[in-house]
Amino acid sequence: MEERKFDVAVIGGGIIGMATAMALAQREHQSVIVLEAESELAAHQTGHNSGVIHSGLYYKPGSLKAKLCAQGRDLMYQFCAERNIPHDKCGKVVVALDESELPALDELQRRGTANGLANLRRLTIEEIREHEPNVSGVAGMFVEETGIVDYKAVTRAYGDVIRESGGQVQTQAKVTAVQRRQAEIVLQTQQGEVRAQMLVNCGGLQSDRVARMCGIEPAAQIVPFRGEYYELSDQASSLVKNLIYPVPNPQFPFLGVHFTRMIGGGVEAGPNAVLALSRHGYSWGKISPRDLAQTLIYPGLWRMAKVHWRYGFGEMHRSLSKKAFLRALRRLMPKLESNDLVPGGAGVRAQAMDRSGKLLDDFCIQQQDGIVHVLNAPSPGATASMAIGQYICQTALNQLGSKAA
C-alpha cells in the first residue's frame, strides 16, 4: 500500500463495509481504506445472498430498519440503473396458506402501507394465480416494489466508486491486532501496518471478535445460522414466474421457505435455518472447533433453545431430509416433485444474539472512542446498504468532528 495513514479504516469488504467506505470516500477531505480478510470482496454473507431487493413490507413502522430499507431500496434501484447493473423490479406475491394466516397478512398490509408502499394489492387465490399459476393458498398480496439483483456485482461497483473517489480497497488484509498509539488507531494486517484516525468495524461474521480485539465487550455475540437452498431443475423453473413468499412466523427473523427467481437465471427454493458448526460453515462437514465451542458455551444459545427447540429440530430435519424440505415447499406449490429439486447453495447468517437468548432483529451499532462497531445488520442489510452506509458514515464523522474539537 502506498499510503498507510488514513482518516478512516473500514474492516470488512462485504456490502455494508463497502457502502460505508463509499459514503466516507465521497465526503470531501476523507481518506479511506477498506481492509478485507479474503481474496475477494463479498466472500461471505453478501456473496451468498439470494439477491432480493426488499420492499420494506415486514418492518415496524417508524423503526430505523423501516426507514433505512425504504431509503436504501430507492437508492439501490437508482445505483443499479446508473451503473448498468442487471436488476429487475419484478414484484413478489406473499401467500396466506390457510385462514389462520389471514390476520398476519392483514398486519403485513398495514405495516407496508405505513412504510410508504403505495402499490400493495390484496389478492384472491384466483388473482394470485394470475401472477403465479401454480401456487396454493387462500389469499395473498402483490408487492410491486420488490426486485432482484446480484449483490456481488453491486459490491464490486461500490469498490469502483471508492477507488474513483481516491479511496483504497485492500483484500487479503486480515486484521490481527488493534492498538492505540497516541491519537491514532494502529491496525496490524497481513499486508502490514495501517494507521487511522477512525475505525469502522463491519466485520459481519467476525464483528464481535473484532470488537473484543478493540478492547470492548460487544452487546451481542454472533451465532452463525446456515440457510440451505435447493434450486429448481430447468424443467421445473417454469413453475415460478418471479418471487413467492409465505406469511412469515413473527417469532423469528427468518422469512420461511420461499421461491426466488435469480437475476442470472434459475430459481432458488428455501432456505431453512440451522445452527452452523463454523462461522464459515456452508455445509455440515465444515466444522471449526473454535467457532463451535464459542457458540456452545454462550448462555444465550441455550436460553433460546429451551424455548424454541421444536422449531430448531424441525429446521434440522429439513436440512437432513430432502423429503421434509419438499413437503415444506409443496405447501406453497403442490405440483413440485422430488426430482424437481437439485442441490443449491448455502449461506451463513451472522445472527446477533444477546445473553438472554433474544435474536436481534434490528441494527446494532456500538461505539467507543474513535471506533464504530456494526454488530448486527440483518436483512434488509443488502437492500438498505447505501442508506446504512450513509448512516454509519455520519456516525463516524460525528466522532471525528468531536475529536477534532
RALIN-V132063 format. One record per residue. N is the residue number from 1. D_FIRST is the distance of its C-alpha to the first C-alpha in Angstrom with 1 decimal. Layout:
n | d_first
N | D_FIRST
N | D_FIRST
//
This chain:
n | d_first
1 | 0.0
2 | 3.8
3 | 5.6
4 | 6.5
5 | 10.0
6 | 11.5
7 | 15.1
8 | 15.1
9 | 13.2
10 | 15.1
11 | 15.7
12 | 17.1
13 | 16.7
14 | 20.4
15 | 22.3
16 | 22.8
17 | 19.2
18 | 18.2
19 | 21.3
20 | 20.6
21 | 17.0
22 | 18.7
23 | 21.4
24 | 19.2
25 | 17.1
26 | 20.4
27 | 21.6
28 | 21.5
29 | 19.3
30 | 17.3
31 | 13.4
32 | 12.5
33 | 10.0
34 | 11.7
35 | 11.3
36 | 13.6
37 | 15.1
38 | 16.6
39 | 15.6
40 | 16.8
41 | 17.5
42 | 21.0
43 | 21.7
44 | 24.4
45 | 26.6
46 | 25.5
47 | 25.7
48 | 29.1
49 | 30.5
50 | 33.8
51 | 32.7
52 | 35.3
53 | 34.9
54 | 37.2
55 | 39.8
56 | 40.1
57 | 43.5
58 | 43.3
59 | 42.0
60 | 44.0
61 | 44.8
62 | 43.2
63 | 40.6
64 | 36.9
65 | 36.4
66 | 39.0
67 | 37.7
68 | 34.0
69 | 35.2
70 | 37.4
71 | 34.7
72 | 32.0
73 | 34.4
74 | 35.2
75 | 31.6
76 | 30.7
77 | 33.6
78 | 32.6
79 | 28.9
80 | 30.0
81 | 32.5
82 | 30.1
83 | 27.4
84 | 30.1
85 | 29.3
86 | 32.5
87 | 34.4
88 | 38.0
89 | 39.8
90 | 42.5
91 | 43.9
92 | 45.1
93 | 48.3
94 | 48.8
95 | 51.9
96 | 54.3
97 | 55.8
98 | 59.0
99 | 60.9
100 | 59.3
101 | 55.9
102 | 57.4
103 | 56.9
104 | 53.2
105 | 53.0
106 | 54.7
107 | 52.2
108 | 49.3
109 | 51.0
110 | 51.5
111 | 47.9
112 | 46.7
113 | 49.0
114 | 48.0
115 | 44.4
116 | 45.2
117 | 45.6
118 | 48.3
119 | 49.1
120 | 49.9
121 | 53.0
122 | 55.2
123 | 56.5
124 | 59.5
125 | 59.2
126 | 60.6
127 | 58.0
128 | 55.2
129 | 56.4
130 | 56.1
131 | 52.3
132 | 52.2
133 | 55.5
134 | 55.0
135 | 54.2
136 | 56.6
137 | 57.2
138 | 59.4
139 | 57.4
140 | 53.9
141 | 51.7
142 | 49.7
143 | 46.3
144 | 45.4
145 | 42.0
146 | 40.3
147 | 38.2
148 | 35.8
149 | 32.3
150 | 29.4
151 | 27.0
152 | 24.3
153 | 24.6
154 | 24.5
155 | 21.3
156 | 19.6
157 | 21.1
158 | 19.7
159 | 16.2
160 | 17.3
161 | 18.5
162 | 15.4
163 | 13.4
164 | 16.6
165 | 16.6
166 | 13.3
167 | 11.6
168 | 8.7
169 | 9.8
170 | 8.2
171 | 11.1
172 | 12.2
173 | 10.7
174 | 14.2
175 | 14.7
176 | 17.1
177 | 18.0
178 | 18.2
179 | 19.6
180 | 20.8
181 | 20.3
182 | 22.6
183 | 21.7
184 | 18.2
185 | 17.2
186 | 14.9
187 | 13.6
188 | 13.2
189 | 11.5
190 | 11.7
191 | 7.9
192 | 8.5
193 | 9.6
194 | 9.1
195 | 11.9
196 | 13.9
197 | 17.4
198 | 18.3
199 | 17.7
200 | 19.2
201 | 20.2
202 | 20.9
203 | 20.9
204 | 24.1
205 | 25.8
206 | 23.9
207 | 24.1
208 | 26.9
209 | 25.2
210 | 22.1
211 | 24.7
212 | 26.3
213 | 23.1
214 | 22.9
215 | 26.5
216 | 28.5
217 | 31.1
218 | 30.6
219 | 33.6
220 | 33.7
221 | 32.7
222 | 31.2
223 | 33.9
224 | 32.9
225 | 35.5
226 | 35.4
227 | 36.8
228 | 38.3
229 | 39.4
230 | 41.8
231 | 41.7
232 | 44.9
233 | 46.1
234 | 46.2
235 | 49.9
236 | 49.6
237 | 46.7
238 | 49.4
239 | 50.8
240 | 47.9
241 | 47.4
242 | 44.5
243 | 43.8
244 | 46.4
245 | 46.0
246 | 48.6
247 | 49.3
248 | 46.9
249 | 48.1
250 | 47.5
251 | 47.0
252 | 43.7
253 | 40.4
254 | 40.7
255 | 42.3
256 | 44.4
257 | 44.5
258 | 44.3
259 | 43.8
260 | 40.8
261 | 40.6
262 | 37.1
263 | 35.5
264 | 35.0
265 | 38.5
266 | 40.5
267 | 41.5
268 | 40.2
269 | 42.8
270 | 42.0
271 | 40.3
272 | 41.9
273 | 40.1
274 | 40.2
275 | 38.5
276 | 35.6
277 | 35.5
278 | 31.7
279 | 29.1
280 | 28.0
281 | 31.7
282 | 32.4
283 | 35.6
284 | 38.2
285 | 37.1
286 | 33.6
287 | 34.1
288 | 31.9
289 | 34.2
290 | 31.8
291 | 31.6
292 | 35.3
293 | 36.4
294 | 34.4
295 | 36.1
296 | 39.5
297 | 39.7
298 | 38.8
299 | 42.1
300 | 41.3
301 | 41.3
302 | 44.8
303 | 46.1
304 | 44.9
305 | 46.4
306 | 49.7
307 | 50.1
308 | 48.6
309 | 49.2
310 | 51.4
311 | 48.7
312 | 46.2
313 | 48.7
314 | 49.3
315 | 45.7
316 | 45.4
317 | 48.6
318 | 47.1
319 | 44.1
320 | 46.3
321 | 49.1
322 | 48.6
323 | 52.2
324 | 51.4
325 | 48.3
326 | 50.5
327 | 53.2
328 | 50.7
329 | 49.7
330 | 53.3
331 | 54.1
332 | 52.3
333 | 53.2
334 | 56.3
335 | 56.2
336 | 53.2
337 | 54.1
338 | 52.2
339 | 51.4
340 | 49.8
341 | 46.8
342 | 44.2
343 | 41.4
344 | 38.3
345 | 35.0
346 | 34.2
347 | 31.8
348 | 31.2
349 | 31.6
350 | 30.0
351 | 33.3
352 | 33.4
353 | 36.6
354 | 38.1
355 | 40.3
356 | 43.4
357 | 42.4
358 | 41.8
359 | 39.3
360 | 37.2
361 | 37.7
362 | 35.9
363 | 32.5
364 | 31.8
365 | 29.3
366 | 29.3
367 | 27.9
368 | 27.3
369 | 26.1
370 | 22.7
371 | 22.3
372 | 23.7
373 | 24.5
374 | 25.6
375 | 27.9
376 | 29.9
377 | 29.3
378 | 32.1
379 | 33.6
380 | 33.5
381 | 29.9
382 | 28.6
383 | 31.3
384 | 30.7
385 | 26.8
386 | 26.5
387 | 29.2
388 | 27.8
389 | 24.3
390 | 26.0
391 | 28.0
392 | 25.1
393 | 23.3
394 | 26.4
395 | 26.8
396 | 23.4
397 | 24.0
398 | 27.4
399 | 26.0
400 | 23.6
401 | 26.7
402 | 28.8
403 | 26.4
404 | 26.3
405 | 30.1
//
